[in-house]
Amino acid sequence: MKARSKAQKRAGRKRRIGIKRQPNGQPARDNSEQKETARAVAVEARMRLYSMPKHLAETELAGYAIGRMALNGSFGRDYQPYLDAVYDYVCATADYMRIKCPQQQMPKAMNYLAGRGSSLAPEPSLRAVDRIEARYDHLLQKLQSAAGMDRVWFHEAAFHDRLNGERGEKAVIACAAALMAA
């Protein structure tokens, strides 16, 4: 490799003095427009799209259709049993789908399994598979009491985060109530 002469070392643009630099030596860019975090953008969008006050738009429930129904009072004052029934059904469905067709991905409209963890081991035993199938069948039997289109709209809201207006809300309430029935 050839040594550089003094003239070659001074060639090129002069380095500006007194500006902030990134760790790699390049001038730092102004990030004032990018200061908004993804959370702030999501909260602002929820406030605009769903006409929610800021304190409700910041909650985790505001991130998906059934949670927004709970916040709007569609389930009444005590919405937690409804949400638990929906979570239980979705977790049972996810476990069932994992053992029946593991290559098929479940929609990720809502992070249902985040805090609960999966009840499936990497290689579930036959007893675990039977238990999962029985739990899923039991919940499906409960759901059979709801009308056919209600089940379709409930599935759209629970798995795909699509709520079809007031009729869709009534369908979700009917299905959640059916799942809560003993």
KOLLUM-916364 format. One record per residue: x, y, z of N, C-alpha, C in turn. Coordinates in steps of 0.2 Angstrom, whole numbers, plus 5000, padded with zeros to 4 digits. Each point is the difference from the previous one (the first is absolute). Layout:
<rs>
XYZXYZXYZ;...
</rs>
This chain:
<rs>
500449945000499650065000500450065000;499950054996500450064999499850055006;500550035002499950055005499750074997;499650035004499750064997500450065002;500050044995500450075000499650055004;500350055002499650065004499550024996;500150014993499450034996499449955000;500249945000499449954999499650005007;500450015005499650005007499650065001;500150054996499650065001499550014994;500049954996499550004994499349995003;499550024997499349995001499750065004;499449995003499750055003500350015007;500050065002500250025007499549975005;500349985006499549985005499850065004;499350005001499750065003500149995008;500250055003500250005007499450025004;499849985006499550025004499349974999;500049944996499349974999500049945004;499449975002500049945003500149944995;500349955002500249944996499749945003;499849954995499949945002500649965002;499949945004500649965002500449984994;499850004994500449984994500350064997;499950065003500450064997499650044995;499449974998499650044995499650065004;499850054997499650055004499449985002;499750015006499449985003499450044996;499549964999499450034996499550025005;499650054998499550035005499449955000;499949975006499549955001499450035003;499950075000499450035003499349974998;500049994993499349974998499949935002;500649965001499949935002500049995007;499950055004500049995007499349965003;499550014996499449965001500149935000;499849975006500149935000499449964997;500149944999499549964997499450005004;500150005007499450005004499650065000;500450064999499650065000499650004994;500349984994499650004994499449955000;500149945004499449965001499550035004;500250035005499550035005499650064996;500450044996499650054996499649974995;500249954997499549974995499449975003;500149975006499449975003499550055003;500350065002499650065002499650024994;500350014994499750024994499549954997;500249944999499649954997499449985004;500149995007499549975004499750055005;500150064999499750065004500149985007;500649985002500149995007500450055004;499950015006500450055004500749975001;500550045001500749985000500149955005;499750015006500249955006499749934998;499549994996499849944998500449974994;500250054995500449984994500749975002;500250025006500749985002500049935003;499449975002500049935003500149954995;500249945002500149944996499349984997;499550015003499349974998499850044993;500350065000499850044994500349984993;500549955001500349974994499749954996;499449985002499649954996499350015001;499649974995499350015000499649995006;500149945003499649975006500250055006;500650025000500350045006499650074999;500050024994499650074999499349995002;499749954999499349995002499950005007;500549975004500050005007500150075003;500450044997500150075002499450044998;499749994995499450044998499449985004;500049955004499549985005499549954996;500249974995499549954996499949945005;500449985004499949945004499850025007;499950065001499750035007500650025004;499950015006500550025005500549955001;499849945001500549945002500149964993;500550034997500249974993500549945001;500349995005500649965001499749924999;499549985002499849934999499949994992;499750054997500049994992500650004997;500550045002500750004997500349935002;499949985006500349935002499749944996;499450014998499749944996500250014993;500150064997500350004994500749984999;500450025005500749985001500149925000;499649975004500049935001499849964994;499550034996499849974994500650014995;500350054999500550024995500649955002;500250005006500649965002499949934999;499449975001499849934999500049994992;499850054996500049994993500750004997;500450045003500750014998500449935002;499949975006500349945002499749944995;499450004999499749954995500350014993;500050064998500350014993500849985000;500350015005500749985000500149925000;499549965003500149935000499749974993;499550034997499749984994500450024994;500250064999500350024994500550055002;500649985003500550045003500350054994;500049994994500350044995499650064999;499350005002499650064998500150055006;500150064998500150055005499350035002;499950025006499450035003500150074999;499450044998500150074999500250035007;500350064999500350035006499750075001;499350005000499650065002500150025007;500249955004500050025007500549955003;500450035005500549955003499749975006;499649954998499749965005500449965005;500549974997500449955004500750045003;500050065000500650045002500149985008;499650015004500149995007499849945003;499649964996499849935002500549954999;500350004994500449954998499649944997;500349964996499749954997499949945004;499549965000499949945004500449944996;500350014995500349954996500750005001;500249945001500849985000500249994992;500650014999500249994993499849934997;499949955004499749934998499549985005;499450024999499549995005499949925000;499849985006499849935001499349994998;499949934999499349994998499550025005;500150005006499550025005499950084999;500650034999499950084999499650014994;500149964994499650014994499349995001;499849945004499349995002499750055004;500450035005499750055004499950074996;500450014995499950064996499450004996;500049944997499449984995499350015004;500049975006499450005004499850075002;500550045002499950075002499750044994;500349994994499850034994499349984999;499849945000499449974998499450035005;500250005007499650035005499850074998;500550044998499950074999499650014994;500149964995499650004993499349985002;499849955004499349995002499750065003;500350035005499850065003499850064994;500450004995499950054995499549984995;499849945000499449984996499450035001;499950035006499350035002500050064997;500550034997500050074997499849984992;499750054997499850004993500649994996;499949974994500549994995500450064998;499750064998500350064998500450035006;499749995006500350035006500749975001;500049934999500649975001500650024995;499750014994500550034994500350075002;499550045003500250075002500550005006;499849955004500450005006500749974998;500149964996500649974997500450064997;499750044996500350064997500350055005;499650015005500250055005500649975005;499949935001500549975005500749994997;499949984993500749974997500250054995;499650044997500250054995499950075001;499850025006499950075003499650044995;499549974997499550034996499350005004;499750065001499450005003499550034995;499449974999499650024995499450045003;500150065002499550045003499749985006;499450035000499649985006499749935000;499949974995499849934999500549965002;500750014998500549965002500150015008;499950055003500150015007499549965003;499450004998499549955003500249934999;500349984995500249934999500549985004;500550055001500649985005499750005007;499550045002499750005007499749935001;499649984995499649945000500549945001;500550004996500549945000500450005006;500250065003500350005006499649985006;499450025000499549975005499949934999;500049974994499949934999500649965003;500650034999500649975003500050005007;499750055003500050015008499549955003;499549984996499549965003500349935002;499849985006500349935003499749944996;
</rs>
